[in-house]
Amino acid sequence: MNTHKMNRRRFLQKSVFSGSAAALTLCGCGKTTPSGNATALSYTKRIPVTESYDVVVCGGGPSGCAAALAARREGLNVLLVEGQSQLGGMATSGLVSHWLGGRTQNGEWVVGGLFRSIVQEAASRGGAKVPELPKDRVYHPYGWLPWFIHGIPLDPFAVAQFLDDKMQSAGVAVLLDTRVIDTQVRNERITHIVLQNKGGLQAVPATMVIDATGDADVAALSGCEVQVGREEDGLMTPASLTFHLYNVDHRALGDAIEIGKTPKFREKISELRQKGEWPFPYDIFITVKLVQEDVAMVNTMRLPGVNGIDGRSRTKGLVAGRKEAFELLKIFRKHFPGFQKAEMKAVASSLGIRETRRIRGDFSLRVADLRDGPELPDTVGFSMYGWDLPDPHKPSVQPLVDESTGKYVDKVQKALSTPIPYRIMVPRPVLNLLCPGRAVSVERDVLGPLRVMAPCMAMGEACGTAAAQIIRGKIAAAEVTVSRLKARLREVGAIVDRQALPVIPPRQDP
Ligand SMILES: Cc1cc2nc3c(=O)[nH]c(=O)nc-3n(C[C@H](O)[C@H](O)[C@H](O)COP(=O)(O)OP(=O)(O)OC[C@H]3O[C@@H](n4cnc5c(N)ncnc54)[C@H](O)[C@@H]3O)c2cc1C
């Protein structure tokens, strides 16, 4: 910020609660235990107020990037705030370098709009790959299951740089390495987002806010209703730390699978476990070939018991995950075809968290709605993905799948083309907030198909587009005219109608 702007700063008075005083000016008294130890501390600090924005998008992952670009496309003045040093969220900082949920198993697009154009542009720059299925092979190195095979492998470093360019050319203001730590709410509206970075604390006035943190951080900080993890006990699905290997011989891996030289990997893992060589609580071997021929993303690890909204628990998860990544590499080298010469390329710096908070809106999408319900009139996009949200205690067990047969327990007819209704992104009671991404208002199992990155981008695009109506019409997020929103989304190439979907192949068991 230049000196002129610094001089024009106003100041906002804000109370914050913290466990540590650091260098803040103490004011008032904190709570103490009978022994006199402080358990909570109250302090007041005057922090600078920066220039204002029409929309502040909090979180620069798939949903946040799409939201920021869409809002900017509508002519709004947008600030995108990201806690990590790069945009892209799990795709880049989490090394989950495989955009899923946007194409059918025949390679047709189910998510259009910004997702499709970002994929195509990234691919044209060599940062992503739109894979073709080799017709003569059963094994497909870019993903093994029908849900996975038409994912989009990407290079996280190239995509992070590509997203910088996208934001710059669109005119989105970006703050990296900056965390949203609080909000100011007046009359059920967020007036300011409180940020923290190397420059200290600052308050950004916002007309509208999009919470794309994946954890509903902004919603929770603003007093919205949220559900953490499972309804019955708050437990969350296991975390993972993803890593990339190079020097992987995908041809050897494929041949071993196709020619049946190796037992099925679950059987192999069970053998290794019996011999004491597989100490982990999961029977999973998931690798995906990335853009470079010899590079694989490994998404095998499952770390049960990590609480993604607890700092200490996340730290434990990161430390355990890094150790486990190198242990897995040793086992892969010794026992899995194609990995004999594999080397560690990168271990993610961000822990892979699949589930934390979900907002509780007036509407929550349930499995039953997808199975028996009528079409949802406010559908703003679709996902093409399965019921993938492992059990908190049993990392290899998926919801709605019978453990003994490996088949779905229930006929969830429309499971592989899950609609995304606008209402699941509307929190309550705050009026000028939308929440796209993996923290939407759904019954927990519905997160399985919706949490992957292509549908998250569709959600972000819908929220960023809706922001124009909300701001110009001075209405609440819940009052958006969905028919107008859908019309605008169609205009920009998004797929919002079931009739516009390609013919979806029949649902397959995992
Ligand atoms: C291990 C693992 C494997 C997965 N595999 C796949 C896969 O292969 N393909 C696929 O499509 N999906 C996959 N997923 C799911 C997918 O990656 C996520 O669900 C998706 O990225 C969610 O998008 P999002 O935008 O909601 O959140 P995120 O991608 O998590 O992005 C949120 C962003 O907000 C930032 N942020 C969070 N809090 C704050 C804050 N307070 N202040 C500032 N910034 C903040 C974060 O740093 C992050 O960049 C996987 C997930 C995990 C954990």
The ligand as an ORCA input file, in Angstrom:
! r2SCAN-3c Opt
* xyz 0 1
  C      -5.770    -35.912     -0.124
  C      -6.837    -35.403     -1.020
  C      -6.943    -35.912     -2.292
  C      -7.896    -35.396     -3.161
  N      -7.923    -35.845     -4.443
  C      -8.611    -35.140     -5.359
  C      -8.405    -35.355     -6.742
  O      -7.618    -36.201     -7.152
  N      -9.093    -34.575     -7.601
  C      -9.982    -33.625     -7.195
  O     -10.579    -32.959     -8.041
  N     -10.212    -33.418     -5.879
  C      -9.525    -34.116     -4.964
  N      -9.674    -33.852     -3.628
  C     -10.709    -32.900     -3.184
  C     -10.338    -31.457     -3.481
  O      -8.941    -31.273     -3.556
  C     -10.892    -30.458     -2.469
  O     -12.093    -30.870     -1.910
  C     -11.062    -29.119     -3.190
  O      -9.772    -28.623     -3.501
  C     -11.852    -28.144     -2.402
  O     -11.799    -26.902     -3.051
  P     -11.996    -25.586     -2.218
  O     -11.780    -24.459     -3.139
  O     -13.268    -25.672     -1.462
  O     -10.856    -25.676     -1.090
  P      -9.283    -25.803     -1.161
  O      -8.765    -26.432     -2.381
  O      -8.909    -26.425      0.145
  O      -8.829    -24.291     -1.171
  C      -9.041    -23.463     -0.051
  C      -7.974    -22.386     -0.076
  O      -8.260    -21.446      0.945
  C      -7.087    -21.153      1.647
  N      -7.487    -20.806      3.000
  C      -8.073    -21.605      3.921
  N      -8.328    -20.921      5.038
  C      -7.888    -19.672      4.824
  C      -7.880    -18.509      5.625
  N      -8.395    -18.485      6.853
  N      -7.345    -17.374      5.091
  C      -6.829    -17.377      3.828
  N      -6.815    -18.461      3.033
  C      -7.351    -19.576      3.528
  C      -6.275    -22.426      1.591
  O      -4.895    -22.146      1.766
  C      -6.592    -22.947      0.209
  O      -5.703    -22.486     -0.774
  C      -8.777    -34.385     -2.718
  C      -8.680    -33.890     -1.433
  C      -7.727    -34.379     -0.584
  C      -7.610    -33.791      0.783
*
